[in-house]
Amino acid sequence: MDQYNQSPNSKKTSLGLDENLEALLCYVLGWISGLVFFLLEKDSKFVKFHALQSVITFLALFILGWIAGIIPFIGWLIAMILWPLQLVLWIVLMIKAYKGEMFKLPVVGDLAEQQINKSVGM
């Protein structure tokens, strides 16, 4: 069992919300809400992890989609394929966060976890 796994409706965060709800909100507006919660949340490593994973994941996908969109034909095809994948990923991450799971994406999840541990000094 991972150190970040939480039960739904667990403890309150520094912002006064339940951790699982705040973690879900990290994903609602993609990298933007992730950045907001990463900057505002002071106590919960669980929330900060989801916030940072949201920022890294959805900012990278946003940039990739933007670049693909300006490339004629093949880029547009990539962008059309990328959009439904982003939607599924967005929904899965929100559900996992609300259930209190520290669902780590390959590479991105490890990077987010390392950064959170560094910032706390572990």
LOZATOR-938592 format. One record per residue (C-alpha): residue in three letters; z negated, x negated, y negated. Coordinates in pm, 1 decimal. Last residue first. Layout:
<rs>
+--------+----------+----------+----------+
: residu :        w :        u :        v :
+--------+----------+----------+----------+
:    ALA :        Z :        X :        Y :
...
+--------+----------+----------+----------+
</rs>
This chain:
<rs>
+--------+----------+----------+----------+
: residu :        w :        u :        v :
+--------+----------+----------+----------+
:    MET :   -233.6 :  -1217.0 :  -1344.0 :
:    GLY :   -215.9 :  -1266.4 :  -1721.2 :
:    VAL :   -159.2 :   -906.0 :  -1823.9 :
:    SER :    174.2 :   -992.7 :  -1985.1 :
:    LYS :    272.2 :  -1204.1 :  -1686.4 :
:    ASN :    191.7 :   -924.5 :  -1438.6 :
:    ILE :    400.6 :   -678.4 :  -1639.5 :
:    GLN :    690.1 :   -924.3 :  -1658.9 :
:    GLN :    680.9 :   -993.8 :  -1285.3 :
:    GLU :    672.4 :   -620.6 :  -1206.0 :
:    ALA :    972.2 :   -550.7 :  -1430.3 :
:    LEU :   1171.8 :   -832.5 :  -1269.0 :
:    ASP :   1082.2 :   -712.0 :   -920.5 :
:    GLY :   1186.1 :   -358.1 :  -1009.2 :
:    VAL :   1514.4 :   -477.7 :  -1161.3 :
:    VAL :   1605.0 :   -694.9 :   -861.3 :
:    PRO :   1617.6 :   -403.0 :   -616.0 :
:    LEU :   1467.6 :    -87.6 :   -768.2 :
:    LYS :   1094.3 :    -54.9 :   -732.4 :
:    PHE :    938.1 :    284.0 :   -669.2 :
:    MET :    580.0 :    256.2 :   -788.2 :
:    GLU :    488.5 :    597.9 :   -660.8 :
:    GLY :    271.0 :    846.5 :   -848.5 :
:    LYS :    468.1 :   1154.6 :   -746.3 :
:    TYR :    580.4 :   1182.9 :  -1108.3 :
:    ALA :    724.0 :    830.4 :  -1096.0 :
:    LYS :    915.5 :    903.0 :   -774.2 :
:    ILE :   1060.1 :   1225.0 :   -917.4 :
:    MET :   1165.3 :   1056.9 :  -1243.3 :
:    LEU :   1321.9 :    763.4 :  -1058.9 :
:    VAL :   1516.3 :    993.4 :   -826.3 :
:    ILE :   1650.1 :   1202.3 :  -1116.7 :
:    TRP :   1765.8 :    899.3 :  -1317.9 :
:    LEU :   1923.1 :    735.9 :  -1010.0 :
:    VAL :   2119.6 :   1052.8 :   -934.9 :
:    LEU :   2242.0 :   1075.9 :  -1294.4 :
:    GLN :   2328.6 :    707.9 :  -1309.3 :
:    LEU :   2537.2 :    741.1 :   -993.0 :
:    PRO :   2713.6 :   1042.9 :  -1144.1 :
:    TRP :   2803.6 :    834.9 :  -1455.4 :
:    LEU :   2911.1 :    514.8 :  -1279.7 :
:    ILE :   3208.1 :    669.2 :  -1099.8 :
:    MET :   3359.8 :    801.8 :  -1422.2 :
:    ALA :   3281.7 :    471.1 :  -1599.3 :
:    ILE :   3454.5 :    273.7 :  -1323.2 :
:    LEU :   3760.3 :    497.1 :  -1350.2 :
:    TRP :   3761.2 :    453.5 :  -1727.9 :
:    GLY :   3743.3 :     76.8 :  -1685.5 :
:    ILE :   4039.9 :     84.5 :  -1448.0 :
:    PHE :   4244.3 :    291.5 :  -1697.5 :
:    PRO :   4201.3 :    102.0 :  -2025.0 :
:    ILE :   3886.9 :   -107.2 :  -2077.4 :
:    ILE :   3681.4 :     44.1 :  -2360.1 :
:    GLY :   3484.7 :    273.6 :  -2131.8 :
:    ALA :   3392.6 :     -5.9 :  -1890.9 :
:    ILE :   3217.4 :   -191.6 :  -2173.5 :
:    TRP :   3024.6 :    121.3 :  -2273.8 :
:    GLY :   2935.2 :    199.2 :  -1914.9 :
:    LEU :   2807.1 :   -156.1 :  -1857.1 :
:    ILE :   2604.4 :   -141.7 :  -2180.0 :
:    PHE :   2448.8 :    191.8 :  -2084.2 :
:    LEU :   2387.0 :     72.3 :  -1727.6 :
:    ALA :   2207.4 :   -238.5 :  -1856.2 :
:    LEU :   2003.3 :    -29.9 :  -2101.6 :
:    PHE :   1927.3 :    215.9 :  -1821.7 :
:    THR :   1792.0 :    -34.3 :  -1574.2 :
:    ILE :   1605.9 :   -276.8 :  -1801.7 :
:    VAL :   1447.7 :     -9.5 :  -2019.9 :
:    SER :   1358.1 :    220.9 :  -1730.9 :
:    GLN :   1205.3 :    -63.9 :  -1528.4 :
:    LEU :   1003.4 :   -157.8 :  -1836.9 :
:    ALA :    869.2 :    194.8 :  -1880.7 :
:    HIS :    800.7 :    235.3 :  -1508.9 :
:    PHE :    599.5 :    -89.5 :  -1503.0 :
:    LYS :    420.0 :     -2.0 :  -1828.0 :
:    VAL :    317.6 :    331.0 :  -1677.7 :
:    PHE :    166.8 :    171.4 :  -1366.6 :
:    LYS :     12.6 :   -111.0 :  -1572.0 :
:    SER :   -180.5 :    156.7 :  -1759.9 :
:    ASP :   -386.7 :     31.3 :  -2053.1 :
:    LYS :   -191.3 :    -17.1 :  -2378.5 :
:    GLU :     92.8 :    234.7 :  -2369.7 :
:    LEU :    276.8 :    249.4 :  -2703.3 :
:    LEU :    533.7 :    -31.3 :  -2674.0 :
:    PHE :    632.6 :     31.2 :  -2312.3 :
:    PHE :    619.9 :    405.7 :  -2376.5 :
:    VAL :    871.5 :    384.1 :  -2660.7 :
:    LEU :   1093.2 :    135.7 :  -2476.4 :
:    GLY :   1111.6 :    357.7 :  -2169.4 :
:    SER :   1186.0 :    658.2 :  -2389.1 :
:    ILE :   1486.8 :    471.9 :  -2530.8 :
:    TRP :   1595.3 :    313.3 :  -2201.6 :
:    GLY :   1658.9 :    650.2 :  -2040.5 :
:    LEU :   1560.0 :    956.3 :  -2240.6 :
:    VAL :   1350.0 :   1113.8 :  -1965.1 :
:    TYR :   1275.0 :    788.7 :  -1779.1 :
:    CYS :    946.1 :    683.1 :  -1939.6 :
:    LEU :    848.6 :   1052.0 :  -1939.4 :
:    LEU :    803.2 :   1035.0 :  -1562.1 :
:    ALA :    554.4 :    748.4 :  -1602.9 :
:    GLU :    366.9 :    951.5 :  -1865.9 :
:    LEU :    340.9 :   1243.8 :  -1628.0 :
:    ASN :    220.6 :   1023.1 :  -1341.1 :
:    GLU :    -35.0 :    847.7 :  -1558.6 :
:    ASP :   -190.1 :   1170.4 :  -1685.8 :
:    LEU :   -166.6 :   1183.6 :  -2065.0 :
:    GLY :   -426.7 :   1073.8 :  -2321.2 :
:    LEU :   -218.5 :    800.9 :  -2487.6 :
:    SER :   -441.3 :    526.9 :  -2344.1 :
:    THR :   -361.6 :    672.1 :  -2002.0 :
:    LYS :   -554.1 :    931.7 :  -1804.4 :
:    LYS :   -639.2 :    884.3 :  -1439.8 :
:    SER :   -468.8 :   1038.9 :  -1140.9 :
:    ASN :   -272.1 :   1362.2 :  -1159.0 :
:    PRO :    -49.6 :   1250.1 :   -871.7 :
:    SER :   -200.3 :    973.0 :   -660.8 :
:    GLN :   -124.4 :    623.9 :   -774.4 :
:    ASN :     65.6 :    339.1 :   -618.9 :
:    TYR :     37.5 :     34.8 :   -848.1 :
:    GLN :   -147.7 :   -203.2 :   -615.2 :
:    ASP :     98.8 :   -141.5 :   -335.2 :
:    MET :      0.0 :      0.0 :      0.0 :
+--------+----------+----------+----------+
</rs>
